[in-house]
């Protein structure tokens, strides 16, 4: 029996509920597939910050290094802790210190789920650079509180960082429909985005079997809504990938269906898996959150760990449940967290 030890960080708000659902489904599927799972839950959250003054301990990253993977619920409770504090104090810290440079977000409209578009054949893999770019944190503020106050936020793009995320995108495209869309805003950003375009052209020579197209971010945002079926793998910078993947979530039925993975392709560090939707404090504790994004993220975790049978058991169960209409009526009191989890558990057992 294969044994995996997972670090679970439920976090804030609905993160607690959807992570519990994802782990319950994972355990049920693992038992059938002959995989032994163990887990340690860490209370790192905005509540932890209020109690201790830190989102996670100083040695938190080193503690996580001992695990095979990390399952994260959601981080953030802006009424109590500013979002920039919670984000940089935990999520971005883990991403950067573990060098989880590939943020992978699948946007697939599942059978039985009604999206806002007339298009039905939506299957886009959005790959977002995850460690530098616009979220590098390089900058500062001076003359605070005065009429002369200045804020500077500098994007950082390195050849190493841009090349490796584009190469990851090319490799993913080879495994899918061999189409890559590279996203910039090079008509306005003359240095960083022209540089990204240059690296895209240079790498495309190594992948003659992949059709490459470059888009400005505004153009591809429109294309994701008007012609989503024409897109396969989309690769973008930290900021652009963040925004585009929310469009992807919307057209696949909502944030409750949007899973993601923060991956270190080298395998030197544990990768982290999380739903895209955030902590949604307004519905926390109300059994109103759709757990499918978290459950799908767990399936991505097992796929990454090489457990394809276990990953398929979970993702197939989600697909069959959705085909029966489970989760399609959200938001609705009749399709709450517990109900959807139970329906997926029924499919796991079949």
Secondary structure by P-SEA (a helix, b strand, c coil): cbbbbbbbcccccaaaaaaaaaaaaaaaaaaaacbbbbbbbbcccaaaaaacccccccccccccccccbbbbccccccccccaaaaaaacaaaaaaaaccccbbbbbcccccccccccccbbbbbbbcccccccccccccccccccccbbbbbbbbbbaaaaaaaaaaaaaaaaacccbbbbbccccccccaaaaaaaaaaaaccccccbbbbbbcaaaaaaaaacccccccbbbbcaaaaaaaaaaaaaaacccccbbbbbccccccbbbbbbbcccccccccccccccaaaaaaaaaaaaaaacaaaaaaaaaaaaaaaaaaccccccccccccaaaaaaaaaaaaac
